[in-house]
Amino acid sequence: MKKTLSSLMAALLVCGSVAFAQPAQDGPQGDNAQRGPRAQRGERGPRGFGMMGGMMMGRGAEMVPLFGEKLENGDFPEGVWSFNEEGELVATKDAVIWTKEKYSSFVCEFEFNLSEHTNGGFLIQCSDKGNWIPNTIEIQLLDDAGQEPNYHSCGSFYGFQAPSKNVTKKPGEWNKMRVSCFGRMITVQLNGEVINRINTAEWTNNEKSPAGTDIEAKFHGRSLASFEPLGYIGFQGLHGNSPMKIRNAKIAPMTQPKAEGEGWVSLFGEKLENAEYDPAIWSIDDEGVMKATKDNAIWAKDKYENFMLDFEFKTTKGANSGIVIQCTDKANWIPNSFEVQIFDSFGRKVDMSDCGAVYGRCAPMFNVCKAPGEWNRMTVVCMGPMINVYLNGHLTTSMNKRQWTKADVNPDGTKPYPWLINKAPAETENAGYIGFQGLHGNEPVVFRNAKIKKIEMPQRPNGPRGERPQR
C-alpha cells in the first residue's frame, strides 16, 4: 500500500521552486492587526492539486513521532523541552525544538492546548535554524477563540494570509491541527476543518499577496517564491508567559517509492535483451553497470504510459545526460519527447537544465544531487499528464502537462530551449518509448539497476449511456 500511495500522491503536485519566508515574532493582535488575504473556503488550489492532495497523504502511510519517542530526533537546548507526566511536550523558555532531518512533502498532525494569551507557532520549511524568523514559514498557534480572523490568527500563515474562519477552541481545551505540505502547496486543517491553503509559488511579490493585499512590512526582505520547500520542522517555545502543551505530534513524510516487490522488472533486461541499441556503444558489465562511448541513446523495446522507473546513476565532474520518456519518434527524439535531466548539479542553484528537471520545461524545487563519484537514486513516476521526479529520497520535480498549454512559453513565463519546441506539452501523448541518453559531451555517466513497474490507473465507474452515477 505504501508504494502505491507514494506514487499516487506524487501525481498531485505542481511544478516549481518554493517555499516562503515567515516570522516568529508577533505583531499587533486583534483590531490592530491587518487581515491580509483570507483563505477561500473550499479552495482547491491550482490545477493539478485536487482534493486528493489534501486527503491521501497520510492515509495508509505510516505516521511516526515527529521528534521520536524520547525526543531523540529533536534538536533543542538542553533543559528547555521535555515531556511532562502526562506525556505532553512543554517548554520552559522561548527556544525552538527542531527536527534533526529536513522534510519537503509530508503530513504532520498534532494536538495543542493553549492557556490564556498563549502565542506560539508551528514552523516548517526552515532553511536556517540560527536565523529562522526570516527563513521559515510559521503557522500561528494563538489564543484567539471567537475573534475575527486576520494574518496573525491561529492557523494563519503568519504575516501573510489569514485563515478562512476561526475555529480555535477556548484555553484549556485540546485543538487538533493537520498540516499537509506538497512542495509549494501547504494546507492547514484545524479541528476538522480546512481553514487555510497557500501555494508559495504564486507569492512572487515581496510586498503584496497574489490577491493584492499587503504583506506585513517586516517580511518584505524577499518573496516567498524564492524559498526552497525543503527544511526543518519545529515548535516555538515559551513565547511570553503563557505556556502551551503539545501531544501526539506525528509525521508521515512522502518518501521515494521502493523498487521492490510485485510488478517490478528490468527495463532493458539483465543482458540488455529488451533494449534497442548499438552494441559497439552501449555495454553492461558483470556488476550490472551500464555505460556508453558515444552520444547514441539506448531504448526499451516496449512503449510505456503509466509507470514508475527507478535507477541509480553516477556522474563525473561536468557530466550531462538524460532519461527520455514519452518519446513518439526515436529517430528525432529531442522535440518529440520529454527528458529528465541527469547532470552534475552538486552544489548548484538549480534551474530547468539541472539534475531532476524536466529539461527546458520544469526546474527542480531544490537540489539534492550528490557529488561526482557518488551513486544517486532517481525514480520517475508518470501517470497520465503528470511527471514526477524523486531524487535521493525527495520529490524534487512535479509537472502537470495540462498547465503547459503553449509550445514556446512555460507557465512561469520562462522560455523552453528552441530545439525543444514542437507541440505544447498539453497536446503531447502520454505513452511513448523510454531511453537513456549516451555519452553527451566528454564526461561520462554510468547507470545501474534500471527497473520499471507499470501502474494500473483506477477507472471511474460510469452509469448508463456514459453518465456518471449520482453521489
Secondary structure as UniProt FT lines:
FT   HELIX           2..10
FT   TURN            11..12
FT   HELIX           30..32
FT   TURN            41..42
FT   TURN            47..48
FT   HELIX           52..55
FT   TURN            56..58
FT   STRAND          64..65
FT   TURN            69..70
FT   TURN            72..73
FT   STRAND          74..75
FT   TURN            78..80
FT   STRAND          81..83
FT   TURN            85..86
FT   STRAND          89..91
FT   STRAND          97..99
FT   STRAND          106..114
FT   TURN            116..117
FT   STRAND          119..126
FT   HELIX           129..131
FT   HELIX           133..135
FT   STRAND          137..142
FT   TURN            145..146
FT   TURN            151..152
FT   TURN            154..155
FT   TURN            158..160
FT   STRAND          161..162
FT   TURN            171..172
FT   STRAND          174..182
FT   TURN            183..184
FT   STRAND          185..190
FT   TURN            191..192
FT   STRAND          193..199
FT   HELIX           200..202
FT   TURN            210..211
FT   HELIX           217..219
FT   TURN            220..221
FT   HELIX           224..226
FT   STRAND          231..235
FT   STRAND          244..253
FT   TURN            262..263
FT   STRAND          265..266
FT   TURN            270..271
FT   TURN            273..274
FT   STRAND          275..276
FT   TURN            279..281
FT   STRAND          282..284
FT   TURN            286..287
FT   STRAND          289..292
FT   STRAND          298..304
FT   STRAND          307..315
FT   TURN            317..318
FT   STRAND          320..327
FT   HELIX           330..332
FT   HELIX           334..336
FT   STRAND          338..343
FT   TURN            346..347
FT   TURN            352..353
FT   TURN            355..356
FT   TURN            359..361
FT   TURN            372..373
FT   STRAND          375..383
FT   TURN            384..385
FT   STRAND          386..391
FT   TURN            392..393
FT   STRAND          394..400
FT   HELIX           401..403
FT   TURN            411..412
FT   HELIX           418..420
FT   HELIX           425..427
FT   STRAND          432..436
FT   STRAND          445..454
FT   HELIX           464..466
//
